């Protein structure tokens, strides 16, 4: 990788990862998707640092969401959208790859 590209990755990986996490949390709220998939117990079953970090960030971003808590008593959703449930795995893999690129 060219050193200029590596520098760009180093500068932008934090803001890009954060923006992706905020967008995912907002999508969860907008779609009233359950956030149980971000539970630490589920995420610790696999030893991927990016996945664990993204799930923790999602839990933190959604911690005081009144939208998330307002619909839990209702049984309107049988299953959450897979695209939101897999956010820690997908965003975590990207985060790990960006970390590797920045370190090399």
C-alpha positions in Angstrom: 0.0 0.0 0.0 1.3 3.4 -0.8 2.2 5.5 2.2 -0.2 8.3 1.2 -3.1 5.8 1.2 -2.0 4.4 4.5 -2.0 7.9 6.0 -5.5 8.5 4.7 -6.7 5.2 6.2 -5.1 6.2 9.6 -6.8 9.6 9.5 -10.3 8.5 8.4 -10.8 5.1 9.9 -12.1 6.4 13.3 -14.7 8.9 11.8 -15.8 6.4 9.2 -16.3 3.6 11.7 -18.2 6.0 14.0 -20.4 7.2 11.2 -21.3 3.7 10.2 -22.1 2.8 13.8 -24.3 5.8 14.2 -26.1 5.1 10.9 -26.7 1.5 12.1 -28.1 2.6 15.4 -30.4 5.1 13.7 -31.6 2.3 11.4 -32.4 0.1 14.4 -34.4 2.9 15.9 -36.2 3.7 12.7 -37.2 0.1 12.0 -37.9 -0.7 15.7 -35.5 -3.6 15.4 -34.6 -5.5 18.6 -31.1 -4.9 19.9 -30.7 -8.2 21.6 -28.2 -9.4 18.8 -25.7 -6.8 20.2 -25.7 -8.5 23.6 -22.2 -9.0 25.0 -22.9 -12.7 25.7 -23.6 -13.3 22.0 -20.6 -11.3 20.8 -18.1 -12.9 23.2 -18.8 -16.3 21.6 -16.4 -15.3 18.8 -13.0 -13.8 19.4 -13.2 -11.0 16.8 -12.1 -7.6 18.3 -13.8 -5.4 15.8 -17.1 -7.3 16.2 -17.0 -7.1 20.0 -16.2 -3.4 19.8 -18.9 -2.6 17.3 -21.5 -4.5 19.3 -20.5 -2.6 22.5 -20.7 0.7 20.5 -24.2 -0.2 19.3 -25.3 -1.0 22.9 -23.9 2.3 24.0 -25.5 4.3 21.2 -28.9 2.6 21.9 -28.7 2.7 25.7 -31.2 5.5 26.2 -33.3 5.1 23.1 -36.9 5.6 24.0 -37.9 4.2 20.6 -36.1 0.9 21.3 -37.8 0.5 24.7 -41.3 1.7 23.6 -42.0 -1.2 21.4 -40.5 -4.1 23.4 -43.9 -5.0 25.1 -45.6 -5.4 21.7 -45.1 -8.6 19.7 -45.3 -6.9 16.3 -41.9 -8.3 15.1 -41.4 -12.0 14.6 -37.8 -11.6 13.6 -35.5 -8.6 13.3 -34.0 -7.6 9.9 -30.8 -9.7 9.3 -29.0 -6.6 7.9 -29.2 -5.0 11.3 -28.5 -8.2 13.3 -25.3 -8.7 11.5 -23.9 -5.2 11.9 -21.3 -6.2 14.5 -20.0 -8.9 12.2 -19.8 -6.8 9.1 -18.8 -3.5 10.5 -16.4 -5.3 12.9 -14.6 -7.0 10.0 -14.2 -3.7 8.2 -12.9 -2.1 11.4 -10.4 -4.9 11.8 -9.3 -4.6 8.2 -8.8 -0.8 8.6 -6.8 -1.4 11.7 -4.6 -3.9 9.9 -4.1 -1.5 7.0 -3.3 1.4 9.3 -0.7 -0.7 11.2 1.1 -2.0 8.1 
